[in-house]
């Protein structure tokens, strides 16, 4: 949650903020819901197969839950 004084400063300087959705499946995170669903679907139907979605590697999370890259 943002502090009220930060909101006042944002309004004063016309600063906006966007939130980014991050989808999690097991220890991986995805920027696109479709990628998370596709991997989960594949993982649950073929648990012994590892693959890449759309040429992008899955991104493991650190223990803090933040992206390690």
Rosetta blueprint (number, residue, H / E / L):
1 X L
2 X L
3 X L
4 X H
5 X H
6 X H
7 X H
8 X H
9 X H
10 X H
11 X H
12 X H
13 X L
14 X L
15 X L
16 X L
17 X L
18 X L
19 X L
20 X L
21 X L
22 X L
23 X E
24 X E
25 X E
26 X L
27 X L
28 X E
29 X E
30 X E
31 X L
32 X L
33 X H
34 X H
35 X H
36 X H
37 X H
38 X H
39 X H
40 X H
41 X H
42 X H
43 X H
44 X H
45 X H
46 X L
47 X L
48 X L
49 X L
50 X L
51 X L
52 X L
53 X E
54 X L
55 X L
56 X E
57 X L
58 X L
59 X E
60 X E
61 X E
62 X L
63 X L
64 X L
65 X L
66 X L
67 X E
68 X L
69 X L
